[in-house]
Amino acid sequence: MIKVAVVEDNKTTREGLKTILNLSGDFECVCVCETGEDALKMLPKHAPAVVLMDIQLPNMSGIECVSKLKRLFPGLIVIMITVYEDPDRIFSALRAGATGYILKRSLPQEVLSAIREATGGGAPMSGEIARKVIQYFNAQTEAEDDFESLTSREKAVLDLVAHGFANKEIAARLFVSVDSVRWHLKNIYVKLHVHSRTEAALKFRRSQ
């Protein structure tokens, strides 16, 4: 019997997961927690092999809780279970040490399958999440290719734009004319597929 803990602030969801686990025949819900703070106190006492962790917890987020738990118990398997499908949240959770990521609307059997997959060495993700992961990586690769196409001077101009400098200030720092700065910006917009200095700056910051 594999021990599982649930960290979820919604009582209905928390009790539902507990019931699913205890009726599975494979798993035992040994601990339920409402907050990340409770999890850090209670999980060491119950020593679960797997934790189902909500992202949006009061005070300490689920992502922060995962990070702290993984430092204490490197072998702990954490599966994020949440309503969020935002790629940034997905990757923040995975970077923090989560093994998998499934949606709360997943069917009971899908939740159990995810736990079995994780304990078997896999990285469970719902189909929707997996697609977002692929899209995210594709977008990151495209962005890297876009930046590779910039010349060294264009990169210097973009760096100063991202730091809030106006065209005249950029020209003075790079010892070029303002018209040259405008020309470089025009080329930057084309290569990065953006339409303004704000979009260019945001794209640059995300790439760092």
Steps between C-alpha positions, in 0.01 A plus 500: 500500500650830390462791742363821353444844651266772371574871536188692394317792658158420350323258735283338232797433273713386791244250626427382146864417437525327836200279412637418155833395650358289780263314265770429244644189661852619406534817704437623852440867578707543816475877533289794380618859539330832432815712465864474402598584856294204627664276242850589616401413858292187438659319205822404683288319760307295242780439246289482183661381177279728290344843555211645301564874523271789410676806357275777632530463876451781753820672615770260379434393141505137396807568288690640797386208712626251240839670497530478879380139515742388229791650692395301806404181314671482158333168415146623566267480200283811464219525246343842454121480474337829411258694283781705345634429151739797482838390354691726740336330798563159349872563459535672834355189662721266301809708575410490869514121486151382406491168316173551317213738446132410456178698500240489775234409251685176425291188552571290813661229288724759336618620841580144607672427169714811545616380842578152364695655214696726735589219741608294200754763401286701258401865485120509472328788326151534364474525121417870524802570718731296277390705198573822686845370594575427134366840393710669767820329386422577137444866586823511700695345211350750255587788734860377530524480121362854472763639737777310323411691184578836666834665435724595792402866456127413492543299819673797665216731396239253624674459834488876556136516388417228754669711769278797420733726306358737238634510144711811566658339807568178310665696219726678749601178674576317174657803328261485206233733362138491609409407145726194529322398820164530323632289211625231739165500682315455172714194421452367854121523470507303173732228631315457831154521341390786726350842435633725776796559729287380795432164332867470405609578857257246649613230260862577584436477876321167464801362315742579784 
